[in-house]
């Protein structure tokens, strides 16, 4: 589903290009990459299992080891950096048409880059999406078509209905978020070069 990848720019796009093939080979799909911080940047990789099974601690470990090795070779960030790998969680971002379609019927919030109908923020029921447009029904019943290229952020709202729809049986449930860096573990990446 190459055409349905999340949209990234700049450094995040370079990282996505580098790691997406490895994630696919491992049976995972990229949901979002976010790089934050300046002194020692944090690279957060949010992923789903391609088979839509519950995300487990072992999934985070597998992604961390494989993707960490790819990033060490590709070296998109000079100096020290930290890798965090997590599931998308229950109140997940909606970054792909697949996400909008899978969670149609649930409440979502959207923030746009450029205002539409005089507004940048909307809340309503996700109705699905295609390659160009995400659709939602606002609380007043109005259906809104949002160009996907104009969406800055979109995510599900945590509700009892969403929890019920996404909760796995206890023995299959994984963690919502697991970070690669343990207390005191060294950061990934190279140390800054000396001049």
N, C-alpha and C positions, 0 to 999 in steps of 0.2 A: 504494500500500500504506500509506495513511495510518494505519490501525489498528495497523500493525506498526512504529511509530516507537520509538526508544529512549526510556526514561523519564528525564526530567530534572526538577529542582526549582529554584525560585528564579530566580536570575540565569541559570543555564544553560538553564532552560526558556524564559525570555524570548528568549535568543539563538537557541535552536533554532526557536522560532516565527517569528522574524524571517528566518532564513536558509534554512529548509527549502524554501520555494517556489523560491528562486533555485537552490539545489542541484538540485532536480528538473528545472527548465528546462534546466540545463546537462548533465543526464544523470548525476547523481550521487545517492547516498543517504547520509544522515547515519548514522554509526556511533556517535559519541560526541562530546560537548562537555565540556571540563573547563576550569574557570577556577582558576588558582592564583596565589598571590602577592598582596601588598597594596600595596606602594609603586608598582609598575608591573605590574599584573596581566598574566598570559599567558593568552590565550584559545586553547586547543588544539582544533582541529576535526579529527576523524578521519572520513574518508569512504571510500566504495567507489564504483566505477563501477557504474551500474545494469545495464550489459551484462555485468558480471563479468569484463571484460577486465583484464589486468594494469594496475596503477596506475603512472603515469609521472610524471616531473618536470613535464611539460606540464599534467598534471591538477592538480597542486598549484598551479601558477602560475595556471591558469584560475579555480580556486576562490578562491585568495587575492585576486585582483583583484576579482572579482565580489562575494564575500562581504564583503571589506574595505570596499567601497563601501556595501553595505547597512548594515553596522555603523556606519560613519561617519555615516550619515543617522539610523539608529535611536538611536544614542548610548546603548546600555545601560550603558556604563561611563564615569563621569565621569573626566576626566583622561587621562593617557597610558596606553596599553596596548600589548601586543605580540600579534600574530596568528601562530600556528603552524598550518600545514596539513600533514596527513600521511595516508598510507594506514593501514589498520588493521594492517598487518604480518602476518607469518605466525602468531605466537602472539597473535592478535587477541582483543579482548574479544567476548563473546557478549552483545549488547545487544538483539537482536530475535529473534523466533521464526525468522525466515528464517536467521539465523546458526546457531542450534541445529540446524536441519534441514539446512542446507548442509554442516555439519561433523559430522554424526552419524557415529559410529564412531571419532572421535578423542578423545583424553584431554583433559579439562577440569578446572579447579578452580573451586569456587564458594564464596563467602562470603555468608552470610545476614545479614539485619538482626536477626531474632529466631530463636533456636535452634530446630531441628527435631530430634526424637529425641535431645535433649540436646547437639546439636552445632551449631556455626555454620559450620564449614568441611568441605567434601567434595571428594574427588577421584575421578574415575571416567570412564567412557566416555559421551560425550554421545549421547543416543538421539533427540533431536529435541524439539520444543516446539509448543505452540499458543498462543493468546492468553492463556491463564491459567496454564499449567503447563509447566515445563521438566523433561525426564526424563533421568536418567542411571543407569548401572549401576555400582555400587561394586565395588571390587576383590574383595569377598567374594561377588559375584554378586547382591546385593540390588538391586532396581530401586527408585529413589527418585523421587517426584514432588515437585518444588519449586515452590511458588507463585511466579510470576514477580515479583509485587509485593513479595516478601520477599527477593529477590536483591539484595544490595548490589553485588557484583562477580562476574563470571564470565568466564573467559578460557580459551583453548586453551593446552595445554602443548606446548612445542616438542619434537617427536620426529622421528625420521628419516622415519616414515610421513607425518607432516603436511607436512614439507618436500617429500617426493616428490609428494604430492597437490597441492601449491600452487605448485610451481616451474614457471615458464613457460620456453619456449625462450629462449636467451640474447638473441636479437635483439628479443624482445618484452618482456623483463623490465624493469620500472621500478625505481625506488628504493623501499626500504621506508619511508623517512621523509625528507621534505624540508621544511625550515623556511622560512617566508616571510622572516624577518628575516635579511638578510645581515650580515656583520660590519660594524659601523658604520652600518647603515641606520637611519633614524629610526623610532621606534616609531609605530604607528598610533594614531589617536584624537586627541582634542583636548588641548591643554595645560590644566591646571587653571584655572578661572575666578578672576579676581581680585576681591576684595571691596572 
